[in-house]
Amino acid sequence: MKISYNRDQDILMYEVSEEPIDYAEEVGQIIVHFTKESKPVLLEILDASEFLGETTKITMRTLDETPVEVLS
């Protein structure tokens, strides 16, 4: 797996395979590229800094569902 980030375009890319890309599907801020056999090859997260910030807020909770405050 290769992970790269394009700071200028704010895109985070996860390359999970080196197989040839046949098509892509976009769902919200995520574009998934697939092979002809529908195996994922590349995931692109658009507006990655915003996406990861929101994801972090959602996942950072205590076991009793109390939100964890993140100070920057």
VOGU-86537 format. One record per residue: residue number from 1; residue in one letter; chain; z, y, x of N, C-alpha, C, O, CB in turn. Coordinates in nm, 2 decimals, m for minus. Glycine has a CB too. Layout:
REM VOGU-86537
{pos NUM; code A; unit A; nzz Z; nyy Y; nxx X; cazz Z; cayy Y; caxx X; czz Z; cyy Y; cxx X; ozz Z; oyy Y; oxx X; cbzz Z; cbyy Y; cbxx X}
...
//
This chain:
REM VOGU-86537
{pos 1; code M; unit A; nzz 0.00; nyy m0.12; nxx 0.08; cazz 0.00; cayy 0.00; caxx 0.00; czz 0.00; cyy 0.12; cxx 0.09; ozz 0.07; oyy 0.13; oxx 0.19; cbzz 0.12; cbyy 0.00; cbxx m0.10}
{pos 2; code K; unit A; nzz m0.08; nyy 0.22; nxx 0.05; cazz m0.09; cayy 0.35; caxx 0.12; czz m0.05; cyy 0.46; cxx 0.03; ozz m0.09; oyy 0.46; oxx m0.09; cbzz m0.23; cbyy 0.37; cbxx 0.19}
{pos 3; code I; unit A; nzz 0.03; nyy 0.55; nxx 0.07; cazz 0.07; cayy 0.66; caxx m0.01; czz 0.03; cyy 0.79; cxx 0.07; ozz 0.06; oyy 0.80; oxx 0.19; cbzz 0.23; cbyy 0.66; cbxx m0.04}
{pos 4; code S; unit A; nzz m0.03; nyy 0.88; nxx 0.00; cazz m0.07; cayy 1.01; caxx 0.06; czz m0.05; cyy 1.12; cxx m0.04; ozz m0.05; oyy 1.10; oxx m0.17; cbzz m0.22; cbyy 1.00; cbxx 0.11}
{pos 5; code Y; unit A; nzz m0.04; nyy 1.24; nxx 0.01; cazz m0.01; cayy 1.36; caxx m0.08; czz m0.10; cyy 1.47; cxx m0.03; ozz m0.11; oyy 1.50; oxx 0.09; cbzz 0.14; cbyy 1.40; cbxx m0.07}
{pos 6; code N; unit A; nzz m0.18; nyy 1.53; nxx m0.13; cazz m0.26; cayy 1.64; caxx m0.10; czz m0.19; cyy 1.77; cxx m0.15; ozz m0.18; oyy 1.79; oxx m0.27; cbzz m0.40; cbyy 1.63; cbxx m0.17}
{pos 7; code R; unit A; nzz m0.13; nyy 1.84; nxx m0.05; cazz m0.05; cayy 1.96; caxx m0.08; czz m0.13; cyy 2.07; cxx m0.15; ozz m0.08; oyy 2.13; oxx m0.24; cbzz 0.02; cbyy 2.01; cbxx 0.04}
{pos 8; code D; unit A; nzz m0.25; nyy 2.09; nxx m0.11; cazz m0.34; cayy 2.19; caxx m0.17; czz m0.36; cyy 2.17; cxx m0.32; ozz m0.36; oyy 2.26; oxx m0.39; cbzz m0.47; cbyy 2.20; cbxx m0.09}
{pos 9; code Q; unit A; nzz m0.39; nyy 2.05; nxx m0.35; cazz m0.42; cayy 2.01; caxx m0.49; czz m0.30; cyy 1.95; cxx m0.57; ozz m0.31; oyy 1.93; oxx m0.69; cbzz m0.54; cbyy 1.92; cbxx m0.50}
{pos 10; code D; unit A; nzz m0.19; nyy 1.93; nxx m0.50; cazz m0.07; cayy 1.88; caxx m0.56; czz m0.10; cyy 1.74; cxx m0.63; ozz m0.06; oyy 1.72; oxx m0.74; cbzz m0.01; cbyy 1.97; cbxx m0.66}
{pos 11; code I; unit A; nzz m0.16; nyy 1.65; nxx m0.55; cazz m0.19; cayy 1.52; caxx m0.60; czz m0.13; cyy 1.41; cxx m0.51; ozz m0.15; oyy 1.42; oxx m0.39; cbzz m0.35; cbyy 1.50; cbxx m0.61}
{pos 12; code L; unit A; nzz m0.05; nyy 1.32; nxx m0.57; cazz 0.01; cayy 1.21; caxx m0.50; czz m0.08; cyy 1.09; cxx m0.53; ozz m0.11; oyy 1.06; oxx m0.64; cbzz 0.16; cbyy 1.19; cbxx m0.54}
{pos 13; code M; unit A; nzz m0.12; nyy 1.02; nxx m0.42; cazz m0.20; cayy 0.90; caxx m0.44; czz m0.14; cyy 0.77; cxx m0.38; ozz m0.09; oyy 0.77; oxx m0.27; cbzz m0.34; cbyy 0.92; cbxx m0.37}
{pos 14; code Y; unit A; nzz m0.14; nyy 0.67; nxx m0.46; cazz m0.09; cayy 0.54; caxx m0.42; czz m0.21; cyy 0.44; cxx m0.42; ozz m0.27; oyy 0.41; oxx m0.52; cbzz 0.02; cbyy 0.48; cbxx m0.52}
{pos 15; code E; unit A; nzz m0.25; nyy 0.40; nxx m0.30; cazz m0.36; cayy 0.30; caxx m0.29; czz m0.30; cyy 0.17; cxx m0.28; ozz m0.23; oyy 0.13; oxx m0.18; cbzz m0.45; cbyy 0.33; cbxx m0.16}
{pos 16; code V; unit A; nzz m0.32; nyy 0.09; nxx m0.39; cazz m0.26; cayy m0.04; caxx m0.39; czz m0.35; cyy m0.16; cxx m0.35; ozz m0.31; oyy m0.27; oxx m0.34; cbzz m0.21; cbyy m0.07; cbxx m0.53}
{pos 17; code S; unit A; nzz m0.48; nyy m0.12; nxx m0.33; cazz m0.58; cayy m0.22; caxx m0.29; czz m0.69; cyy m0.15; cxx m0.22; ozz m0.72; oyy m0.03; oxx m0.24; cbzz m0.63; cbyy m0.31; cbxx m0.42}
{pos 18; code E; unit A; nzz m0.77; nyy m0.22; nxx m0.14; cazz m0.88; cayy m0.17; caxx m0.08; czz m1.01; cyy m0.22; cxx m0.14; ozz m1.12; oyy m0.20; oxx m0.09; cbzz m0.88; cbyy m0.20; cbxx 0.07}
{pos 19; code E; unit A; nzz m1.00; nyy m0.28; nxx m0.26; cazz m1.12; cayy m0.33; caxx m0.33; czz m1.20; cyy m0.21; cxx m0.38; ozz m1.14; oyy m0.10; oxx m0.40; cbzz m1.07; cbyy m0.42; cbxx m0.45}
{pos 20; code P; unit A; nzz m1.33; nyy m0.24; nxx m0.41; cazz m1.41; cayy m0.13; caxx m0.46; czz m1.37; cyy m0.08; cxx m0.60; ozz m1.33; oyy m0.16; oxx m0.68; cbzz m1.56; cbyy m0.17; cbxx m0.46}
{pos 21; code I; unit A; nzz m1.38; nyy 0.05; nxx m0.62; cazz m1.34; cayy 0.11; caxx m0.75; czz m1.47; cyy 0.10; cxx m0.84; ozz m1.58; oyy 0.14; oxx m0.80; cbzz m1.29; cbyy 0.25; cbxx m0.73}
{pos 22; code D; unit A; nzz m1.45; nyy 0.06; nxx m0.96; cazz m1.56; cayy 0.05; caxx m1.06; czz m1.54; cyy 0.16; cxx m1.17; ozz m1.64; oyy 0.22; oxx m1.20; cbzz m1.56; cbyy m0.09; cbxx m1.12}
{pos 23; code Y; unit A; nzz m1.42; nyy 0.19; nxx m1.21; cazz m1.40; cayy 0.29; caxx m1.32; czz m1.26; cyy 0.34; cxx m1.31; ozz m1.18; oyy 0.29; oxx m1.24; cbzz m1.43; cbyy 0.23; cbxx m1.46}
{pos 24; code A; unit A; nzz m1.24; nyy 0.45; nxx m1.38; cazz m1.10; cayy 0.51; caxx m1.39; czz m1.07; cyy 0.54; cxx m1.53; ozz m1.15; oyy 0.57; oxx m1.61; cbzz m1.10; cbyy 0.63; cbxx m1.30}
{pos 25; code E; unit A; nzz m0.94; nyy 0.55; nxx m1.56; cazz m0.88; cayy 0.59; caxx m1.69; czz m0.77; cyy 0.69; cxx m1.66; ozz m0.69; oyy 0.68; oxx m1.57; cbzz m0.83; cbyy 0.47; cbxx m1.77}
{pos 26; code E; unit A; nzz m0.77; nyy 0.80; nxx m1.74; cazz m0.68; cayy 0.90; caxx m1.73; czz m0.58; cyy 0.90; cxx m1.85; ozz m0.63; oyy 0.90; oxx m1.96; cbzz m0.74; cbyy 1.04; cbxx m1.71}
{pos 27; code V; unit A; nzz m0.45; nyy 0.90; nxx m1.82; cazz m0.35; cayy 0.91; caxx m1.92; czz m0.25; cyy 1.02; cxx m1.88; ozz m0.17; oyy 1.00; oxx m1.79; cbzz m0.28; cbyy 0.77; cbxx m1.94}
{pos 28; code G; unit A; nzz m0.26; nyy 1.13; nxx m1.95; cazz m0.17; cayy 1.24; caxx m1.91; czz m0.20; cyy 1.29; cxx m1.77; ozz m0.31; oyy 1.32; oxx m1.73; cbzz m0.03; cbyy 1.20; cbxx m1.92}
{pos 29; code Q; unit A; nzz m0.10; nyy 1.29; nxx m1.69; cazz m0.11; cayy 1.34; caxx m1.55; czz m0.15; cyy 1.23; cxx m1.45; ozz m0.14; oyy 1.25; oxx m1.33; cbzz 0.02; cbyy 1.40; cbxx m1.50}
{pos 30; code I; unit A; nzz m0.18; nyy 1.11; nxx m1.50; cazz m0.20; cayy 0.99; caxx m1.41; czz m0.35; cyy 0.94; cxx m1.43; ozz m0.39; oyy 0.93; oxx m1.54; cbzz m0.10; cbyy 0.88; cbxx m1.44}
{pos 31; code I; unit A; nzz m0.42; nyy 0.92; nxx m1.32; cazz m0.55; cayy 0.86; caxx m1.32; czz m0.54; cyy 0.73; cxx m1.25; ozz m0.49; oyy 0.73; oxx m1.13; cbzz m0.66; cbyy 0.96; cbxx m1.26}
{pos 32; code V; unit A; nzz m0.58; nyy 0.62; nxx m1.31; cazz m0.58; cayy 0.49; caxx m1.25; czz m0.72; cyy 0.44; cxx m1.23; ozz m0.80; oyy 0.44; oxx m1.33; cbzz m0.49; cbyy 0.39; cbxx m1.34}
{pos 33; code H; unit A; nzz m0.75; nyy 0.41; nxx m1.11; cazz m0.89; cayy 0.36; caxx m1.07; czz m0.88; cyy 0.20; cxx m1.07; ozz m0.78; oyy 0.15; oxx m1.01; cbzz m0.94; cbyy 0.42; cbxx m0.94}
{pos 34; code F; unit A; nzz m0.98; nyy 0.14; nxx m1.13; cazz m0.98; cayy m0.01; caxx m1.14; czz m1.10; cyy m0.07; cxx m1.08; ozz m1.20; oyy m0.01; oxx m1.06; cbzz m0.97; cbyy m0.05; cbxx m1.29}
{pos 35; code T; unit A; nzz m1.09; nyy m0.20; nxx m1.04; cazz m1.21; cayy m0.28; caxx m1.00; czz m1.28; cyy m0.33; cxx m1.13; ozz m1.24; oyy m0.30; oxx m1.24; cbzz m1.16; cbyy m0.40; cbxx m0.91}
{pos 36; code K; unit A; nzz m1.39; nyy m0.40; nxx m1.11; cazz m1.47; cayy m0.45; caxx m1.22; czz m1.38; cyy m0.55; cxx m1.30; ozz m1.40; oyy m0.57; oxx m1.42; cbzz m1.59; cbyy m0.52; cbxx m1.17}
{pos 37; code E; unit A; nzz m1.28; nyy m0.62; nxx m1.23; cazz m1.20; cayy m0.72; caxx m1.29; czz m1.07; cyy m0.65; cxx m1.35; ozz m0.98; oyy m0.72; oxx m1.39; cbzz m1.16; cbyy m0.82; cbxx m1.19}
{pos 38; code S; unit A; nzz m1.07; nyy m0.52; nxx m1.36; cazz m0.96; cayy m0.45; caxx m1.42; czz m0.83; cyy m0.45; cxx m1.34; ozz m0.72; oyy m0.43; oxx m1.40; cbzz m0.93; cbyy m0.50; cbxx m1.56}
{pos 39; code K; unit A; nzz m0.84; nyy m0.47; nxx m1.21; cazz m0.73; cayy m0.47; caxx m1.12; czz m0.71; cyy m0.32; cxx m1.08; ozz m0.81; oyy m0.26; oxx m1.04; cbzz m0.74; cbyy m0.56; cbxx m1.00}
{pos 40; code P; unit A; nzz m0.59; nyy m0.27; nxx m1.08; cazz m0.57; cayy m0.13; caxx m1.03; czz m0.59; cyy m0.12; cxx m0.88; ozz m0.55; oyy m0.21; oxx m0.80; cbzz m0.43; cbyy m0.08; cbxx m1.06}
{pos 41; code V; unit A; nzz m0.66; nyy m0.02; nxx m0.84; cazz m0.69; cayy 0.01; caxx m0.69; czz m0.61; cyy 0.13; cxx m0.64; ozz m0.55; oyy 0.13; oxx m0.54; cbzz m0.84; cbyy 0.02; cbxx m0.67}
{pos 42; code L; unit A; nzz m0.62; nyy 0.24; nxx m0.72; cazz m0.57; cayy 0.37; caxx m0.68; czz m0.50; cyy 0.44; cxx m0.80; ozz m0.56; oyy 0.44; oxx m0.91; cbzz m0.68; cbyy 0.45; cbxx m0.62}
{pos 43; code L; unit A; nzz m0.38; nyy 0.49; nxx m0.78; cazz m0.32; cayy 0.57; caxx m0.88; czz m0.31; cyy 0.72; cxx m0.83; ozz m0.26; oyy 0.74; oxx m0.71; cbzz m0.18; cbyy 0.52; cbxx m0.91}
{pos 44; code E; unit A; nzz m0.36; nyy 0.81; nxx m0.91; cazz m0.35; cayy 0.95; caxx m0.87; czz m0.25; cyy 1.02; cxx m0.97; ozz m0.27; oyy 1.01; oxx m1.09; cbzz m0.49; cbyy 1.02; cbxx m0.87}
{pos 45; code I; unit A; nzz m0.15; nyy 1.09; nxx m0.92; cazz m0.06; cayy 1.16; caxx m1.00; czz m0.09; cyy 1.31; cxx m0.98; ozz m0.07; oyy 1.37; oxx m0.87; cbzz 0.09; cbyy 1.13; cbxx m0.97}
{pos 46; code L; unit A; nzz m0.15; nyy 1.37; nxx m1.09; cazz m0.18; cayy 1.51; caxx m1.08; czz m0.06; cyy 1.60; cxx m1.11; ozz 0.04; oyy 1.56; oxx m1.17; cbzz m0.29; cbyy 1.55; cbxx m1.19}
{pos 47; code D; unit A; nzz m0.06; nyy 1.72; nxx m1.05; cazz 0.06; cayy 1.81; caxx m1.06; czz 0.19; cyy 1.73; cxx m1.02; ozz 0.29; oyy 1.72; oxx m1.09; cbzz 0.08; cbyy 1.86; cbxx m1.20}
{pos 48; code A; unit A; nzz 0.18; nyy 1.66; nxx m0.90; cazz 0.28; cayy 1.56; caxx m0.86; czz 0.42; cyy 1.62; cxx m0.85; ozz 0.51; oyy 1.56; oxx m0.88; cbzz 0.24; cbyy 1.51; cbxx m0.73}
{pos 49; code S; unit A; nzz 0.43; nyy 1.75; nxx m0.80; cazz 0.56; cayy 1.80; caxx m0.78; czz 0.63; cyy 1.82; cxx m0.91; ozz 0.75; oyy 1.79; oxx m0.92; cbzz 0.55; cbyy 1.94; cbxx m0.71}
{pos 50; code E; unit A; nzz 0.56; nyy 1.86; nxx m1.01; cazz 0.62; cayy 1.87; caxx m1.15; czz 0.65; cyy 1.74; cxx m1.21; ozz 0.76; oyy 1.72; oxx m1.26; cbzz 0.52; cbyy 1.95; cbxx m1.24}
{pos 51; code F; unit A; nzz 0.56; nyy 1.64; nxx m1.19; cazz 0.57; cayy 1.51; caxx m1.25; czz 0.70; cyy 1.44; cxx m1.18; ozz 0.78; oyy 1.38; oxx m1.26; cbzz 0.45; cbyy 1.42; cbxx m1.22}
{pos 52; code L; unit A; nzz 0.71; nyy 1.45; nxx m1.05; cazz 0.82; cayy 1.38; caxx m0.98; czz 0.95; cyy 1.45; cxx m1.02; ozz 1.06; oyy 1.39; oxx m1.03; cbzz 0.80; cbyy 1.38; cbxx m0.83}
{pos 53; code G; unit A; nzz 0.95; nyy 1.59; nxx m1.03; cazz 1.07; cayy 1.66; caxx m1.07; czz 1.12; cyy 1.61; cxx m1.21; ozz 1.24; oyy 1.59; oxx m1.23; cbzz 1.05; cbyy 1.81; cbxx m1.07}
{pos 54; code E; unit A; nzz 1.03; nyy 1.60; nxx m1.30; cazz 1.07; cayy 1.56; caxx m1.44; czz 1.11; cyy 1.41; cxx m1.44; ozz 1.21; oyy 1.38; oxx m1.51; cbzz 0.95; cbyy 1.58; cbxx m1.53}
{pos 55; code T; unit A; nzz 1.04; nyy 1.33; nxx m1.36; cazz 1.08; cayy 1.19; caxx m1.35; czz 1.22; cyy 1.17; cxx m1.29; ozz 1.30; oyy 1.09; oxx m1.34; cbzz 0.98; cbyy 1.11; cbxx m1.27}
{pos 56; code T; unit A; nzz 1.25; nyy 1.25; nxx m1.19; cazz 1.38; cayy 1.25; caxx m1.13; czz 1.49; cyy 1.29; cxx m1.23; ozz 1.60; oyy 1.22; oxx m1.23; cbzz 1.39; cbyy 1.34; cbxx m1.01}
{pos 57; code K; unit A; nzz 1.47; nyy 1.39; nxx m1.31; cazz 1.56; cayy 1.43; caxx m1.41; czz 1.59; cyy 1.32; cxx m1.51; ozz 1.71; oyy 1.30; oxx m1.55; cbzz 1.52; cbyy 1.56; cbxx m1.48}
{pos 58; code I; unit A; nzz 1.49; nyy 1.25; nxx m1.55; cazz 1.50; cayy 1.14; caxx m1.65; czz 1.58; cyy 1.03; cxx m1.59; ozz 1.66; oyy 0.97; oxx m1.66; cbzz 1.36; cbyy 1.10; cbxx m1.70}
{pos 59; code T; unit A; nzz 1.55; nyy 0.99; nxx m1.47; cazz 1.61; cayy 0.87; caxx m1.41; czz 1.75; cyy 0.89; cxx m1.35; ozz 1.82; oyy 0.79; oxx m1.33; cbzz 1.52; cbyy 0.81; cbxx m1.30}
{pos 60; code M; unit A; nzz 1.79; nyy 1.01; nxx m1.33; cazz 1.92; cayy 1.04; caxx m1.26; czz 2.02; cyy 1.06; cxx m1.37; ozz 2.06; oyy 1.17; oxx m1.41; cbzz 1.91; cbyy 1.17; cbxx m1.17}
{pos 61; code R; unit A; nzz 2.07; nyy 0.95; nxx m1.42; cazz 2.18; cayy 0.94; caxx m1.52; czz 2.29; cyy 0.84; cxx m1.47; ozz 2.26; oyy 0.75; oxx m1.40; cbzz 2.13; cbyy 0.91; cbxx m1.66}
{pos 62; code T; unit A; nzz 2.41; nyy 0.86; nxx m1.51; cazz 2.51; cayy 0.77; caxx m1.48; czz 2.50; cyy 0.65; cxx m1.57; ozz 2.42; oyy 0.65; oxx m1.67; cbzz 2.66; cbyy 0.83; cbxx m1.49}
{pos 63; code L; unit A; nzz 2.58; nyy 0.55; nxx m1.55; cazz 2.57; cayy 0.42; caxx m1.63; czz 2.60; cyy 0.45; cxx m1.78; ozz 2.55; oyy 0.38; oxx m1.87; cbzz 2.66; cbyy 0.32; cbxx m1.58}
{pos 64; code D; unit A; nzz 2.68; nyy 0.55; nxx m1.81; cazz 2.72; cayy 0.58; caxx m1.95; czz 2.62; cyy 0.69; cxx m2.01; ozz 2.65; oyy 0.75; oxx m2.11; cbzz 2.86; cbyy 0.63; cbxx m1.96}
{pos 65; code E; unit A; nzz 2.51; nyy 0.71; nxx m1.94; cazz 2.40; cayy 0.80; caxx m1.99; czz 2.44; cyy 0.95; cxx m1.97; ozz 2.37; oyy 1.03; oxx m2.03; cbzz 2.37; cbyy 0.77; cbxx m2.13}
{pos 66; code T; unit A; nzz 2.54; nyy 0.98; nxx m1.90; cazz 2.57; cayy 1.12; caxx m1.87; czz 2.47; cyy 1.17; cxx m1.77; ozz 2.45; oyy 1.11; oxx m1.66; cbzz 2.72; cbyy 1.14; cbxx m1.82}
{pos 67; code P; unit A; nzz 2.40; nyy 1.28; nxx m1.80; cazz 2.30; cayy 1.34; caxx m1.71; czz 2.37; cyy 1.38; cxx m1.58; ozz 2.48; oyy 1.43; oxx m1.58; cbzz 2.23; cbyy 1.46; cbxx m1.77}
{pos 68; code V; unit A; nzz 2.30; nyy 1.36; nxx m1.47; cazz 2.34; cayy 1.40; caxx m1.34; czz 2.27; cyy 1.54; cxx m1.31; ozz 2.15; oyy 1.55; oxx m1.31; cbzz 2.31; cbyy 1.30; cbxx m1.23}
{pos 69; code E; unit A; nzz 2.35; nyy 1.64; nxx m1.27; cazz 2.29; cayy 1.77; caxx m1.24; czz 2.24; cyy 1.77; cxx m1.10; ozz 2.32; oyy 1.73; oxx m1.01; cbzz 2.40; cbyy 1.88; cbxx m1.26}
{pos 70; code V; unit A; nzz 2.12; nyy 1.81; nxx m1.08; cazz 2.06; cayy 1.82; caxx m0.95; czz 2.05; cyy 1.97; cxx m0.91; ozz 1.99; oyy 2.05; oxx m0.98; cbzz 1.92; cbyy 1.76; cbxx m0.94}
{pos 71; code L; unit A; nzz 2.12; nyy 2.01; nxx m0.81; cazz 2.12; cayy 2.15; caxx m0.76; czz 2.02; cyy 2.16; cxx m0.65; ozz 2.02; oyy 2.08; oxx m0.55; cbzz 2.26; cbyy 2.19; cbxx m0.72}
{pos 72; code S; unit A; nzz 1.94; nyy 2.27; nxx m0.65; cazz 1.85; cayy 2.29; caxx m0.54; czz 1.88; cyy 2.42; cxx m0.47; ozz 1.81; oyy 2.45; oxx m0.37; cbzz 1.71; cbyy 2.30; cbxx m0.60}
//
